[in-house]
Amino acid sequence: MKRLAIALVFALLPGLAWAQTGAIRPQSSAALEGSHIFTGTRVVRVTVSWHVTTAAARWIMLFDGTAVPANGAVRPIYCQFMSGSATATDGSFQYDFSAHPIWMNTGTVAAVSTNAAGCLTLTLDGANNAFYAQVSN
């Protein structure tokens, strides 16, 4: 019985340590922007709301880093088509990764690209987007 209790303690310790350091912190934009740098490396949920005056395809890209990549060829960790319209329309899109969080090594950067080529080319959108995320370490 004593061995079982000791085994349970050692089995639960890693989970308890994560519970103390891995608290999910909601974070959001303070103003409309084309990208946002989040604090944390474990992405649970991301929401992007956009207000636009021009029609364009929009892609959400998540990068592992601490700075927004330059426009051009990129290799995002995650990329998803959000909208495409012949007219300018406002919208919102939510990505829920709670079942399978996305883990980054150094940091989490979200960017909206308006490049019709898709996920491998970044053309950073202007100050049209509000970002919200639930991120932890």
ZILIN-V202675 format. One record per run of one state. SS is the DSSP state (H for helix, E for strand, L for the rest). FROM is the first residue (numbers start at 0). TO is the last residue. Records with the same first field share a line. If there is no record, write none. Layout:
SS = FROM-TO ; FROM-TO
//
This chain:
L = 0-0 ; 21-23 ; 28-31 ; 33-33 ; 38-40 ; 50-56 ; 64-70 ; 73-76 ; 83-89 ; 96-100 ; 103-106 ; 113-119 ; 122-122 ; 124-127 ; 136-136
H = 1-20
E = 24-27 ; 32-32 ; 34-37 ; 41-49 ; 57-63 ; 71-72 ; 77-82 ; 90-95 ; 101-102 ; 107-112 ; 120-121 ; 123-123 ; 128-135
//
